[in-house]
Amino acid sequence: MKPLQTLLAVFACAALPALGQLVEDPETGLRTGTITVNGQTYTIEPNANLSGANLSGADLSRADLFRTNLFRANLSEANLSEANLSEANLSGAGLDDANLSWAYLSEANLTAANLSRANFNGADLTGASLGGIIRAILDVSNLVEIWSMETQITEQATSIESNSAEISDLKTMVEAMSVQLGQLNTQIGDLQAAVARRDATIENLQGDLATAIAERDTRFTEDQIRAMSADYTIGLNAAGNVQMKINFFESKDLNAFAPFTVNSESVSVVDGRICLEFAPADNAAFFHFRVQ
């Protein structure tokens, strides 16, 4: 009987791969507890260490495996539908043929995991790491969004690089503009100095003009010069002869002129010219004559 009992026990283990009890949390709807699968008993709860665990074929639907370490765990053909695997470490795990429909895998690490023929329908893979995964005949009905996100991330990275290049170009332009501004400031300084020199020249010219006007105003006027000139008319006397009388006047200030008497001793003829020689009166500085 012992061989038969042993055989029945082995058959029972093969027929019931997962035993144990997972209790549902009424608030979250997620299950935790213990499970016996493939001859090993495992604790199913957040932050559990299930590294290298053999959970193939296990019913872990709606299991709370938040931040659980499932590094290189065997989860092939396991039912993980609606399970919470957020921030879980599934790197190198075997998830071939696993059911992960509507599972929560946000921020999960799936690096180098085997996802061949795995069902991710409706799964939340926001922020999940998918580098180096094996994805043979993978149900990608909901992974199109993931690849799109990866494409967007790549495009964003390219955009960032492009923006960095543009920023560098703008920086170069700003530096060039700074040099140009420095040159313009120098030119403005030169122009201001030139304007100052021009203003100084204008001021000097205005001073020279005032001086010239003052000198002009101290000179004899045209009327004064004419008053000192001989009349140009010479008439005939009663005898029909040309007669010219010259009257002399003296002045101290060019304003008031008084007659100046000339005697015969003062008049002579020298080389055919009439010569008048006389001693000026005291304080007399200006003389003019008139011809009649």
C-alpha angles and dihedrals in degrees: 000000000000094000089051092048090050091050091050091050092051090047091050092052090049093047094047106041095169124044133164137071129284113190121212119231106229092214100048100022089226124129130231135169136085131318132189114211132162090000095306130101118219134186112234112205141109116296091014119156107234096153110158092001118157102230098150112152092007121148102235097152112153089002116158103234098153110165090351118161106237096159108165091347117159107239099154113151089001119147106236097156112152090358119149106240096153112152089358119150106238096155111147091003121147108238098157112148089000121147109233097157112153090357121150109240101155112153089359119151109235095161111153091354119152106240097166110155090348116154113232097166108155093355119151108232097165109157093355119154109238103169117145096359122162107231109166108159094358121171098238097174089126099024094078086084090051094053088045088053090049089050090049091049090050090048090048090050089050089047090050090051089048090048090049089053090048090048089051090050090048090050089052090048091049091050090049090048090050089055090048091048089052090052091047090050089052091050091048089051090051091049091049090051090049090050090050090051091048091050090050090050091049090049091051091048091050089052090049090048092051090049092049091049091050091050091047091051091054093057126091114275122233091255091052091050091048090049088057093048126092118256111255096219120096117183140195123254127226091274090057094251126129108257126187123187119191118202120194127208131188132205140179098203107020089248106079116041124187128192115268115211117222121196127208093255088066094058124078139148117244121181091340093309129110109245121197118193124179142147112249119238120252114288092003107137104159131052135180133172137210128211120218 
